[in-house]
Amino acid sequence: MQRVTPHVFTSTEIRGCNPSYVVTSAGVVVIDTPQLPTKAVELRDAVEQHGAIQYLINTEHHVDHIFGNYWFKGRTTIVHHQGVHERFMTVFPELDPFEYALEALPTDDPAGAELVPEREAYYAGMGTADIVFTGDVTLKVGDRTFHVLHTPGHTPGQVAVYVPEERTVFTGDTIFSECTTWLMTSDVDQWIAALERIRALDIEFVVPGHGPVQPKSYLARQRAFLLEWKTAVAVAVADGLTREETIARVNFASRYPVDIGQEYMMGYIQERNAGALYDKLTAPTSTTYPASEPPKR
Ligand SMILES: [Zn+2]
C-alpha cells in the first residue's frame, strides 16, 4: 500500500480500482475493494491490523470497485448511494458482472480461483449495502470526517469521499489518472459538473479510481480530456459522419494506456466511448412543441 498521508493508504498498482482506506482514532474506513479475490482478502487483513472496519464505501457500482465486497460482508457496515445500490451486480443484456469479474482471475494468484464461490453462493453473500442514502451524507468516525458527495457523471450513483482533516478526496472514476477514460456509461456534462464540485474542495491529494495519486491540478487534465472527446465526436456529427465513420475517426488510444491488466481492451474502450457519445449527440431532443405553436424566442 502507498501511504499518501499518515492516515491515508491506497493501492494504485494492482488490477482493478485503487482500493483505499483511512485510519481514524476509532477504527478504519475502507473506500472500494479489490476486484481480485486474493488482493481483497490481503487488504481486509492488512486493514484490520489498524482496527475494526467501521464503514466500507463504494464509489460506484462497476465490478472493479465492488466485486471484493464479498470478502468484507458481515465485518463492517457497507454504505451505498441509492444509484450504486440499484445497480449492484445487476446483470444487463450486454454484460454479466459475475462473468466479467471471473475474466480477471487468471491475472490473480492461483489461490484466487479457490476463493470465489459458485455464482449462487456469491450472490447470496455479496457485499450489498447496509445503509443506502440519496444526496450527500457525512460520517464522523473518531477524529476524522467523511463527506460522501454525490458526483454523478461517470455513473449515476458516483460518489467522491472527501476527508478534510487529510486534505484528501477519493474521486473514484471521476478521475482516470494517466490511464484511458471509460465513458460509455456516462453523462459527460454531469461529469464535468462533478469535477467542478471537487475543485471547490480544500484538497492537496486526489486519490483517483485508477492510476497514480495526483495533486489538485489534475482535475483540469481530466476535464480537458472529457471535453476533447466530446468535441471530437461533436465535430464528426457536424461533418455528417455516420456512427461507424465517427468511431473510425475519433480515437484517443495514443493518449493514455489502459489501466493495469486490461491493455487488450483498448480497441473496445475507444469504440464504445465514441459510439456512446455519438448516440447521445444525435439522439432526438426531448423537447417537443405542438406544430401550431412554434417555440418563442
Ligand atoms: Zn473503475
Residues whose N, C-alpha, C, O or C-beta is under 5 A from the ligand:
A	BS01	ZN	C17 D64 D173 G209
